[in-house]
Every structure is written in C-alpha cells, then in structure tokens.
Amino acid sequence: MTRFTALETHAAEEFSHEALLYRGSEQWLEAIRAFVEPGLAAGEPVMIAVPLAKHEMLRSRLGGQASAVTLLDMTPLGRNPARLIGAYTEALAAHPGRRAHLVGEPAWPGRTADENAEVIVHEALCNLAFKGLPYRALCPYDVEAIDPSTLAGVRDTHPLLAEGLGAAHPSPSYTEPVAPSPRWPGPLVPPPSGATYARYTLAELRRVRRLVRRRAMAVGLAPAKRRDLVLAVDELATNSILHAGGHGELRIWTSENRLVCEIKDHGHIPDPLAGRIRPPADNGRGRGLWLVNQLADLVQLRTQPGGTTIRIHIALTG
Amino acid sequence: MSCGLVDEDGIPAELVGHGDHVCVEFTSVAEQQEVAAAFVRSGLEAGDRVWYLADGDPRRVLVFLRSCGVLVGEPLASGQLVVLAARQSYLRDSGFDPERTVERLNRAREDALAAGYRGFRVTGEMGWGARVTPGAERLEDYERQVQAVFEGHRAAALCQYDRRMFATARLDRVIGLHPKRARHPLISADGALRISHASGWVRVVGELDLSNRSLLAVALGRAAGGDIHIEADQLEFIDLSGIQPLLETAAALAPDHRLVLEHPSSAVCRLLELLGADAEPIELSP
C-alpha cells in the first residue's frame, strides 16, 4: 500500500510517458498487465487503445479485471494519429482530476513511413498536451516489426523507456519538446510534377471544391469519403483565406492507394497542438484543423513563420 | 412598383398556398426560373397537380426545371405535371379569350381534385400579353376574373411577368390586380447559393461557405422573432463558416424558441455529427 501511495503522489504531479519496447506477445501482455495493475487495484480509470485483433488475448490475461478497463480499437481511432490526443482528452474528461492509466499502441506492422512519422509527432506532442496532468501512459512498440527510424523517434519522444519486462529507465535521447523536436517530423517529399495545381482566393473556394470532387470521382473514391475530403480541403482553404493573407495553393495527386491534397499558404500556426484537441465553439482556425483531423486518414502539417504546408491523405480503399 | 418593394412585401414562391393568386416580376431569365421552379417544386411535393403554361417551347421549361433540381420525370409520366405552350392554353381560341381561359382553368381545378390530387396550381409565362395578339389587350380583364378560380378553392396561381417586355404603366396596372407578389430569393454573386425566406422560415439551396454566409445571416435576421424552420434538403455543401450563422442565431434565440433544420441533406448531417455537442442549439427534424 505504501508503495502505491508513493506512486500516486508522484503521478499526481506530472505526466508520466513511458515507451515499452517489446518482443513477442508474452512480453506485451505481461508488461501491460503489470502497468495497469495499480490503477485497477485503486479503482482508477484505465484505458487501453490497441488494435482490435489483440483485444481478446488481453482480456483473458486481465481476467476478472478486464471489465474495469475501457478497451478501444486503435486501428480506426489512430488511423490519423493527430486525432489521438483529442480522443484521450475527451475520454478522460469524464474523470476530472483523477489519476488515469493509459496504454496506447499507435504503430503497427503495415503502417507507412509517412504514418509512422506522424505517430512520432503525436508522441512528442503528448508531452506537451498532458504536461502537469495526473496521467500515466505506456506506449508499446514491437521492436521486431517497427523500423529502426521509427524506433529512434520513440526513444526521442518518451522520457521513460522499458525494454521487455525490464524496469523503466530515463531515455538518454529524450528531448523536452517546445515544438515537435527537430528530427520529427522530417521534411515532406516534394509533390510529383504532374500534380493538379490551382491557386485560390475567396472567389475560387467553390472551384477548389469542384476540383477536389472531380479528382476524387475520377479515382473512384466512395461518395461519403469524397464528401469528407471536399469538406477537409474547403476548411484548409478557408483557413488560408481568413488567416494566411487571403490566398493559397492547392495540389492534388495520387500516391499508391491514396489521394493526397496539399494546401500551401503563407500563414504560420504557432500552437503545435492546434487541431489536436476539440477547440471551443468560437475558435475559427483551430476548429477547422480539428475538423480536418477527424475527416482525413492522415494529416501532415509543416509550419514555420512565413509558410504552412498541410497534406491530407484519404485511402482509396478500406 | 419597384423591385425593392416587391422584395420586401412578397412571399417566397415556396409558400404560395391554396387560394393565392400571386404575380412575380423579373428582369432576367435566372430570376424567373428560380421562382417558377420553387413554385412547381413545392406544388409537386405537396401533392398538387401542376400546370406550367409556357410562352414558347415547353421543352425549354423541362430543361430549366431539371437544372433547378425539380424531379420532373415521374410527375410528367403520371400526369401530375402538365406543361403546355401558350398556343395550347391561353391562345387556344385563335387569340386570347379571357372568359374561356377562366372556364378551362375552373375545369382543370375540378379535374385535378376528381383525380385525387390535393389541389391544383398553375403558373403561366405572360409574355404573349405584351405582343400583338388578338385579345391580348384584355389581359387586365382576365387577371380580374381569374381571381375567382383560386379564391376560396384548393388552387393557386403564379403569373410570371417579364418587366423588360411590358410598358411600365401597363405592367404596374396588371401587377396591381394580384393580391400577392412572389419575392425573389437572395442569390449569391456566383449563383452557388439561393435563399428564400419569410417570417420564421428559410430555405437554403446550393453551397454555403465563407463567400456567401452573409446572405444566410441576412435571411436569418429577417426570419427571426419566433421559431425558425430551415429547409435544408437541397443544401449540397456546408462548412464551419456556413454553419456559424445558424449556430449564432440558435444560441441567441429566446429560451422558448427553436431553430429547426428540416430534412437536412447528408452534407448538413455529416457536419452536425462531427460537431457533436457543439451543434446542440440546432434542432433536427428528419
């Protein structure tokens, strides 16, 4: 009991963010069980977001305690990693001021390098978003399945590291983020030369939508996804018009099995958490970005004084 | 009578009801088509038989009705919608005969009711009245007499007058013979958004965004005072900028008043779903 009290006091003061570098499902199961045990014993909120395929084995490992856990399917939830901080925040809003235990596995075999780069941005921003909040987070990464470059990002963005069932220790390469650390995210590869291109001002907003709709139809995007993509691009172009000097550039292309739309303008988004947490109803720009994050399968945002590029990806299938 | 006055005093074509004998004046084809299509659409939706009397080729009418989003196929096949040329209707009697035209309209009204329709409505393009046509000089007579076809009956009329075709004094006289005038919708500069409004009622058609949301704010301001019902079935696109006037109006309503979106399109539903609790002041009526 004394040990738990000490942990509670510690956790109540700051956000604890730990990466679990595991090999095989036994390490995964046991490390998660051990991580959530004190929370379950204390009757505190415990939320585990991992791919659905792993839910059953986790339930049987947790046994009778499984019913006290909020188990979420990470595959749809974390499809666009920029949605995760908002989803966690909204789920935990039901327990204000309470210590909460969070397990999130946002990278899984088959995710692209672009997606994994955004996973690392998400991990870096967790340190900002949850700073000072009484949350403990464990982020499992499968060292046998995840590429070395992503694993390097995991080490850079988690203050604590645990290898397998070993004790957690401070990560030597962790850097406190003021904004996403310089290595994450990397620069975007230039758009292909054949990309559809249009400049826009307020007068062309409708034309922008028509262009996106036409391209989406040409590549056979389903109507509901087409509508979501058109809305997302419209919100980004509206942001350029309202907050970035009134104009911007749109590029559209397909990449593997994705339709990519890029909005480029002269604006700057200084808040690294912009669009990641549902903003209050009267907030213009943050609200548009938040909406875009809910609509797109992947969002790549690169911003600096004088210029912002935002790419949104929609999967053509699935 | 100026267009401005008509706009202030009139009713939207969608709200023309049984018993009404309404005129609309216009100075462009776009204005005319918008109002005529709204009249036809709401008549078909309400279950009335609708006659459209065209000054010229009826096929032109079908083309513009379709382009204004009126589904004409089924109503044409079933006989709910009838489109006739002026020479098959007003000018059937080798010229214009007001008495016989009124008689035919009375019969058409009774036929429609006998066939099980909720009522009868007719809209006519009156341009032939400005041309050299035998009997056309009796247009004023006709507008006086035809009132009886509709007044107190399950029937309504919209008479369409092109201000460019008539002498001003004559047109003002003819217009004055109609108890009500139809009001033109507010249309954005690029034609992407059309808004009709009356007290407590707004219909929004097309695409609503940052470029034209001020039109919606104007319409909502004029419709305010009690509950506001918004027809949104043909609102094809709406974004955060577009929903802002609705949210602001809904939030500013007196506690016992409501803002209700009627038959919201899938675009509207999707945005409201994403906004979740933030969109709560807006009520939905599927």
Boltz contact constraints between the chains, C-beta under 6 A:
constraints:
  - contact:
      token1: [A, 202]
      token2: [B, 211]
      max_distance: 6.0
  - contact:
      token1: [A, 205]
      token2: [B, 209]
      max_distance: 6.0
  - contact:
      token1: [A, 205]
      token2: [B, 211]
      max_distance: 6.0
  - contact:
      token1: [A, 206]
      token2: [B, 192]
      max_distance: 6.0
  - contact:
      token1: [A, 234]
      token2: [B, 239]
      max_distance: 6.0
  - contact:
      token1: [A, 235]
      token2: [B, 239]
      max_distance: 6.0
  - contact:
      token1: [A, 238]
      token2: [B, 210]
      max_distance: 6.0
  - contact:
      token1: [A, 238]
      token2: [B, 241]
      max_distance: 6.0
  - contact:
      token1: [A, 281]
      token2: [B, 278]
      max_distance: 6.0
  - contact:
      token1: [A, 287]
      token2: [B, 240]
      max_distance: 6.0
  - contact:
      token1: [A, 288]
      token2: [B, 240]
      max_distance: 6.0
  - contact:
      token1: [A, 294]
      token2: [B, 274]
      max_distance: 6.0
